[in-house]
Amino acid sequence: MASDPFANPEPTPLPPPEPAPVVDEQAKARALERHQALAIGALALPNLFLRSALTLTLLYGMLGVILIAIVQLQYLTATVAVAIGVTIVLLQFILGPWIMDICLSWMYTMRWVRPEELPEHLQTFVQRVCGEKKMRFPWFGVIDDGAPQAFTYGHHPSNARVVISRGLMKLLTPAELEAVVAHELGHACHWDMALMTIANLVPLLLFWIYDAAIRWSNGGDDAKGKGASWAVALGAYVLYIISEYIVLWFSRTREYHADRFAGQVTNNPNALASALVKIAFGLAAQDSKEMAGLSDKERAAKKAKAPAGAGAMGALNIFDRGSAVNMVMASADQGGSNGNAEVDRERVKGAMQWDLWSPWATYYELHSTHPLTAKRLMRLSDQASAQGQDPYVVFDRAKPKSYWPMFFADIFTLSLPWLGLLGGLAAFFGLMLSNQGIHWWLLGVSLSLMGLGSLAVYMRQYPRGIFENVTVANLMHRVEVSPVRTVKSVLTGTIIGKGVPGLIYSEDFVIQDSTGILFLDYKQPLWLWDFFFGLLRAGRYQGKEVRVHGWFRRAPAPYLEVDRLEVLDGSEKPRNCYTSWAGLIGNWVLVVFGVALAVGLAVAVR
């Protein structure tokens, strides 16, 4: 009888400890030298205001070139061209916050609160910062969800809304909570809401001009005019693509700016760095002094007796919400009631490895509104040095090998379906152009090759067999993980919140084990299946101890795609996700359909 892949011994064994890291002494010396130069003022922090101003100048310079071109071609008058831009900016800026208010009221378990309902230390802190920066005390909304979250929006600094969750207030340390809120206040103080609206106008208008130029080229009989229209369309589209990446770069700059604001008003850049580590890397704090002298077996037994959900965690929308995962959670094993435990810095360096070494990290950052967490930590460490404080972390690990071969192998794997399709089509057109006849059956072969390529990708993304028992901390050290290379994982812990805190139909989860917190991607083949599960059943799993089988990925945020979800006390029946099986069946259907089409066309031609 075949072994059951979901059968696991009790209790679940922990993975072996990580090998000791290799220290790069030269990198460590260079980092310390930089921090010393910052501390004495010999080296200045980058001028982020100048960088932002130059970015907006470049964006509107690109837009101006295209607008001048269409005015010169007499497709639009200068007045109409400017009016279009101004109208779009005003509509986005005025209506955006009100639409967000409605969405939060209808789809989230959120309520607006008075300042005196906030924690006293936070109320005092926000009053001080707003007084210093001549801002109105922002409206605060509280999401009733145990998974922490924070974000800000509005029209201008004195019209800002800051939304935080119950979990954030309850479980972050006071210094970390103030630093996180300071980051959000930094966005408001710097007019980031207005600046990002203005920046996003450029790609919007460039795409509109591209679309309009295509329509202009299809009207009239003037060959010269058509050529000019196509030239404008091509130029607008190229600048549209470039402008999209410039806006993303601009957004990442604004995040660095908000980080620096938080470090300045708190005079503690390390507090935000600590919060980012817990948020982005999902790492738990070091064991307390009470646990430090215990053996691994005794420590594991003591943690197993801890109350479910104990710990400090944070999940903030100071990360890219357009990623495959909306946000990644983190926790800290309190080590006492004061919540002042710190994350092991060696674990932090281990988690930073993927950001700093994997080419996939660079690829995803290029397409992200937010910088890589490791880079933010290094900037905050620089700021701490410039303010006369010890840096939060000095990354001194030696890269064991180049990860570029792995990256190119992954890209090749992902391209296999298209290579198969294009190979079959190339054979079809090649024979046709060489006057060897039209071989229609090759179209079916193209589809079959595409299906076989998709199967190859599937086998890499969804490996079967025995799933490996892991912890969150263990997973965060895996540098070779990517959208293609996954870790077959069994993770045991407690569901502490929904994937999108407060969203009534969120089907995803956040799981906490003794070492940290991780996002669980619960995904079924049909969207409505996910929607109704999130709306009607996902709430039943809150606070439950579970065992999850799935595939660990980073794209760019770390997450576990669920294959099977089991509640250990048996109060809910096991749930299986069938997306991977749907993909397998779909790929085989494509292969078989292609073969049948090829045979059918070959017979029909005869």
N, C-alpha and C positions, 0 to 999 in steps of 0.2 A: 504493500500500500504506500502511495506517495506521502511524504511528510507534509504536515500542515504548515505553510509558511507563516501563519498567524499564531502558531503555538510557541509560547515563550516560557522558560523556566521561571519559577517564583522563589525568592524575589528576583527582579530583573537585575542581572549583573551589570556593573558599571564598566565602561571601556577602560583599557589600560591607560596609565598616565602618559602625557605627552613627553617626548624626549627633550632633554635640556637644550635650549636654543643656543645657537652660535652667535657670539657678540662680534660685531664689526667695530673694532676699536677706532679705526680711522673715521667712520661715520659718527661715532659717539663723540670723538674729539672735535670734529667740525661743528656738530650741533652745540656742544658746550661753548665753543669759541664764539659762535653766533649769539648765543644767549648772553654771554659776557659783554659782547659789543653792544647789544641792545640795552643792557643794564646800565652801562656808563654813557649811553647816548651817542656812541660812535657810529651806530647804525640805526637808521630810522625805519619805522613801520611804513609799508606802502601807502601812498596817498590814494585812498579809495574814492574820495570825492572827485578828484581829477580824472580818475579812471572812468567813473560813471558819466561825467560830463563829456569826455571824449567819445564814449560809446553812443550817447544820444546824438552827438554831432555827426558821427559817422552814419548812423541809421537815417537821419533826416537828410543828410547829404545824398545818400543813395536814392531815397524817395524823391528828392528834388530833381535829380537827373532824369528820372522817368517822367515826372510831371512836366518838366520843361519840354521833353521830347514830344509828349502827346499834345501839349499846347502849340508847339511849333508845327505839328502836323495838322493842326486845326480840328482835332477830334473833340477837344474840350476847350473852353475858354479858361483863362487863369482863375477867374472868379469861381466858376463851377468846380474846378479841381480843388481849390482851397476849401470851398464850402462843404464838399464831400468829406474831406478829412476832419474838419472841425465838428461836423454833425455826428460822425461816428464816435469821435472821442467823447463828446458831451453825453451821448446816449449811454455809452459804456460806463462812464464815470458816475453819472447821476443814478442810473437804474440798478447798477450792480449790487450795492449794499442792501437796497430794499429787497431785491430778489433773494439775496442770501438770508435776510431776516425771515422771509416767508418760508424758505426751505428749512431753516432751523426750527421754526415753530411747528411746521407740519410733519416733518420727517424725523426729528430728533427729540429725545426726552430731555429738553432743555428749558430752563427758566431764567429770566433776568433777575439779578439780585442787587440789593442796595450795598453801598460800600461797607457799611457796618456788619454785613453778613459774611464778609470775607474774613479769613484768619487775621487776627489783629496785627501780626508782624507784617503781613502782606499789604494790608490797608495802609499802615504807616509808611511802608516803603514806596508804594505807588504815589501817595500824597507827596512825599519828598521829591521823587523824580519829576512828577508833573509840575510841582512848584518851581523846581530848578529850570525846567525846559519850557515853562510858560504854556503848558498844555492843560486842557480840561481833563478832569478825572474821567477815564473812559467808562463806557457802559460795560458791565461784566455779566456774562452769561455762564451758567453752570450746567453742564451735561450730567445727568444722573446715570453714571456708568462707572464701574470699578476700574476699567482700563483707562489710564490717564491720557489726556489730550489737551492741546492748547493751540489757538490760532487767533489771528486778528484780521479785521477788515474795516472798511469805512471810506469816507470821502476825504478827510483831512485829519491832521493831528488832534483837533478838538472835537472830532466826530467819530472817534475810533471805538470799535467794539472789540473787546478781548474775551474770548470764550475759553473756559477751562473746565475740566471735568472734576467730579467728586474724587475720583481716584488720584488725580494729580495733587489736590490739596491735602488729601489724607496721607499720602504715602511718600511724597518727596520730602527731603530735608528742607528746613526753612531757607537755607542759603541757596539750594538748588532751585527751589520754587521761585524765589525772588529773581534769580538769574534767568530762568526761563521766561518769566513775565517781562523782565527787562528787555530780553530779546524781542518780544512782541511789541513792547513800547518803542523800541528802537525803530521798528518798521513804521510805526505811526509817526514818530518824531521826524523821521527822514522823508516823509511824504512818499513812502514806497508804493502805497496803493495808487496814488496819482501817477507816479513815475512809471510804474509797470504798465498802466493803462496807456500812457503816451507812447512807451516803447513798443507795445504790442500793436499799436495802430499801424506801424510801418509795414510789417509783413501782411497785415490785413489789406491795406490799400494796394500793396504791390500785387497781391493775388487778384484783387478786383481788377486792376489794370491789365494783368495778364489775360484774365477771362474776357474782359471787354475788347482787348486787342484781337483776340481770336475771332470774336463776333464781327469786328470791323473788317477783318481780312476776308470774311465770307460774304460781305456785301459789296456790291458795285463791280464794275468790269475793268477798273484801272489797274493794270498789272503793276505799275510802279507803286501805287498806293497800297496794293496788297502786300508787296514786298516789304514796304516800310512798316506795315502793321505786324507782319510776322517778325520783323526785327525787334519791334517794341515788345511783342509778346515774349519772345525768347529772352530778351534782356530783363524784362520784368520778372519772369519766372526764375532766372538765375539769381537775381538780386533777392527775390522772395526766399529762396532756399538759404542764401547767405545771411539774410536778415533774421531768419528763424534762429540760427545758431548764435548770432550776435545777441539777440534778446535773451537766450538761455545763458550766455556768458554774463550779460548784464544782471540777470537775476541772481546768479551765483555771487557776483560782486556785492549785490545788496545784502545777501545773507552774511557775507563776511563783515559788512558794515554794521549790521544788526548785532552780530556777535561782539564786535569791538565796543559798540555802545553798551552792551550788557556788562562787559568787563570794566568799562570806565565808571558807570554809575554804581556798580556794586563794589568797585575796587577789589574785585575777586574774580579774575578770568578763570581761575581753576574751578570755581563753582559751576560755571556753565560747561566747562570741559567734562567735569564729573557727570553732569546731567546728560550730556551728549553720549558719553560712553554707555551709560545705563540705557539710554533710549535706542541708540543705533546698533549697538553690539549685543544687547541682551545679556550683559554680564552681571552676575551677582557680586555683592561686596565680599570682602575677605571674611573668613571665619572670625568670630569674636574671640576675645581672650579666653572666655570660658571654654571654647572649642579647640583652641590652639594646641593644647597638650594632649588631645585625644588621638588615638590611632584612626586610620582611615575607616576601619570597620565600626568603631565606636562613634565616630563623627557621622557616618551614614545612618546609623541606628538612631542617633539623637535627632537628626534632621527629619527622619521619617516620622517622628512623633510630634513634630512641630505642627501648629494649626494650619490648615489648608489656607493658602492665599496670604500667609504672613510675609511681610517684606515690604520694601519700598520700591516703587516702579514708576516709570514715566514714559509717555508716548506723546510726542508733540508733532504738530503739523509744521515743524520747522524743517521738514524733510520733503522731498519731492513726492507729491500726491499722485503724480502721473505715472509712477513706477508700477511694475507688475503687482506690487503690494503697496497699499496705501500708506501704511506706517508699520514700524517695527517697535515692539515693546522692549522694556528692560526692567530688571529688578535689582534690589540690593537686599541681601540677607542682613537684617538690621543689627544683629549682634547685641541687642538690648533695646530698650524702649525709646532711646533718644534718636535713633535713626541716623547716627553719625558714622556708621561703618563705611569704609572706603573700598573701592574695587582694587583687587590685586593688579599692580601695574604691569607685571609680566603677562597676565591675561590680556590686559589692554594692548600690549605690544603684539601679542599673538593674534588678536582680532584685527589689528591694523595691517597685518601682513597682506591680506587680500586687497585692500584699498591701494597699497603702495607697490605691490608686486604684480598683481594680475592685470594683463592687458584688457580683460573684460571690464575691470573697474574704470579704466581710462575711457573705454568706449561708452560705457553707461553715463559717466560724468558729462561727456560731450553732449549727450541728449537729455541732460537733467537740469532742472531749475535750481538744484542745490549742489554744493560742493561735496566731494567725498568726505566722510566723517574724519578720516585720518588727517586729511589736509586741514580741516577746521581745528582739530586738536593741536596740530603743530602751529597754526596761526595764534591760537589762544595761549599756547606755551610761550611763543614769542612775545605776546602782549604782557604776560605775567612777568617775563624777564625785564621788559621795558619799564614796568611799574615797580621794579625792585623786589620781585617775589620769585620763589623757586618755580621753574616750569613744571607744568602738570606731568608731562611725559617727555622723555628723550628717547627717540626710537633708535636703537643701536644694534638691531639684528642684521646678520649677514644673509643675503639672499642665497639660498642653496643652489639654485640653478635658474636658467632663463625659462620663463613661462610662455614665451612667444611661440615656440613649436606647438604647445598645447592649444593656444589660441587659434593658430592657423588650421590645426587639425579640426577644431570645433567648427570653424567657418566652413571648411571643406565638407564636413558632415552635414551642416545645415543647408549647403548648396546642392547636395546630391539629388533631391527631387527635381530641381530646376535643370541641373546638368543632364539628368535622364530625359526630361521633356525636350530640352533644346537639342540633345544628341539625336533623338528620333526625328525631330523636325528638320534638322540639318541634313540628315540622310534623305528625307523626303524631298526637300527642295533641291538638294545636290543632284539627285538622279533626274529630277524633272528638268533642271537647267542644262544638264549634260545630254539631253535628248534621249534618255533611256526609258522614257515613259513615266506615267504618273502611277506610283505605287501607293494606292490609298491605304493599304493595310499597314503601312508604316505609321499612320496616325494612331492606330490602335497600339502599336508597339511603343510609341511615345508615351501614351498614358500608362502603359504597363511599367515602363522604366521609371516614370514619375512615381508610381505607387511603390516600386521596389526601393527607390531612394527614400521615400517617406518612411518605409518600414525600417530602413537602416537608421534613420534619425530616431524613430520610436524606440528601437532597441537600446540606443544610448541614453535616451531620456527616461525610459521606464524599465530599467533592468529588473528582472525577476529573481526568485531564489530566496535565500535566507536573508532576512532583514537584520541589520546591525543595531545592537543596543547602544544608545548614545545619550549624551547630555547636551544641553545648550552650549555650555562652554567648550565641550569637545568639538562640536560642529563649527563653532566660530573660528577655529584654528585651521580649517581645511582650505588651503590656498587654491587647490586645483578644482574646486567646485565652480560650476558655471551653469548657464542655461542648458547645456548639453550634458555635461558630466555631473551626475547626481550621486548622492549618498543614500543607499537604501537604509532607512532609519526606523527604529522603534524608540519612541520618546514617551516616558511616563511622567505625568505631572497633573496639575490642577487647572481647569479652565477658569480664568479670572476675568474674562470680559469678551466682548465682541470685537471682531476685527476692525470695524469702524465704530468707535465708542459712541453710544447713544443713538445710532442709526437703527430704526425699528426693524428694517428688513435685512440687516447685515447677516450674511450666512457664515462668514469667517469667524475664527476664534483666536484668542490669545492664550497660550499655555505657559504655565510657570512650573519649573522643576527646582531642585535645590541649588542650581548653579545659574539660573537666569530665566529669561522669558523669550518666547519665539512666536512668530505669526504663523497661524495655520490656515492654509488656503483650502477651503472646502469647496469643491467644484464638481458639478454634475454636467452631463452633456447638454441639458436644456436650461436656458436662463430662467424660465418660469419655475423650474424645479428648485433652483437655488433660491429664488425670490420667496416662494411659499415656505421653504424650509426655514429661511431666516426670519420670516414674519411670524410663523406659527410654532416652530419647534426649537430653534436655536437657543431661546431663553431657558429651556429646561436643562441645558448643560452647564449653566453658570454655577461655579463652585464645586463642580463634580470632579473627582479624581478619575483620570482617563489614561488609556494607553493608545497611542496613535502610531499606526504604520503609514509610512509615506516616503516621499523622495525629497531630500533637502537640496535646495538650489539657492543661488544668489543672482538676482537680475533686476537692479543691483542690490536691493534689500534682501537679507537672508529670510527664507521662509521654508516651510515644510508643506508640500502638496499632499493632502490627505488621501490615502488609499482605503484605510479602515479606521474607524473611531469606535473605541469600546469604553463604556463606563464600568469601572471596576466593581462597583457595588451592585451592578445588574439592574439599577433602577430605570435605565433606558436601554433599548435594544441596540446591538451594534449597528453602525451605519457604514455602508460601503459606498465609495465614490466610483462611478463607472466611466468617468471621462477617459481614462487610459484605455479601457476596453473598447470604448466607442472609437477611439483613434485607431486601435489595432484593427477593428472590424472595417472601418472606413478605408484604411490603407489596402487591406486585402480585397475589398470590393473594387477599388480602383484597379488593382492588378488584374483581377479576373475579368472585369469589364473591358479593360484594354486588350486582353488576350482574345476575348470573345469578339470584340470589334474587329481586331486584326484578321481573325479567321473568317468572320462574316464578310468583310470587304474583299478578302482574297478569293473566296468562293464566288461572290457576286461578280467580280471582274472576269473570272473564267467563264 
